[in-house]
Amino acid sequence: MRARRTAVLSVLLPVLALAGCTSGGKTSNESVPSGQAQGTNPLQNPDGTRPGLAPITSAADRAAGIALIAKVKTAAPGPKTGYDRDQFGPAWTDNVDGVPLGHNDCGTRDDVLARDGRAVEHKDGSACVVTGMTIWDPYTGKNVQWTKAQASKIQIDHVMPLSYDWQQGAAQWDKAKRVQIANDPLNLIPADGSQNASKGDSGPASWLPANQAVRCSYAVRWAQVSLKYQLPVTPADKQAMLQQCGG
């Protein structure tokens, strides 16, 4: 009997060891990230200070998203005449009033990278400059290993693009308010560089993230920014936003 048990164990142990190696050998890039790793449901993140953009999955949350989007006003776009990135202040300035993370002695880009990244590394001697991290990109649904040497791999998307803002009313704002929307964490999502480039200044009727799981969340975030800054969207964009949450 003892010899039989020994024989059985001699067969099982290598199999168990192999199974353990297979399970434990997956990196975060190979496995599906947990809900926490994917970030925060935008309905639970109204000021944009919590990490990421998690999918909205429940029927109740989709209904809440539709109700929020329904509050967004619509208007035809104005001319792009006079638009320039400089009209929204220096890129990623910390010198901004009235938004979370302003005047914290770190640039806005580093603030949102640190907000959304995991295992964040900083430049030697700096508490601000992010040099490496793992980040879940909501626009592709993939985990990305990012380093500052490959800075363009992850870019910071303005959810409501600045030139879109300009055409929808920001051209009439004072400079301080334009600096706010350009640096408000509610309006900023670190995402895949090619996705950000393909978006340009498009609204939801013309461009949506490749990752269909976050399209409702993306539409809700648009609505949150629109409502906070009282900026209308085009009728086509509002309809597209509603459709992403089933409205």
Buried (B, 14 or more C-beta within 10 A) or exposed (E): EEEEEEEEEEEEEEEEEEEEEEEEEEEBEEEEBEEEBBBBBBBEBEEBBBBBBBBBEEEEBBEBBBEBBEEBEBEEBEEEEEBEEEBBBBEBBBEBEEBBBBEEEBBBBBBBBBBBBBEBBBEEEEEBBBBBBBBBBBBBBBBBBBEEEEBEBBBBBBBBBBBBBBBBBBBEBEEEBBBBBBBBBBBBBBBBBBBBEEBEBEBBBEBBBBBEBBBBBBBBBBBBBBBBBEBBBBEBBBBBBBBBBEB
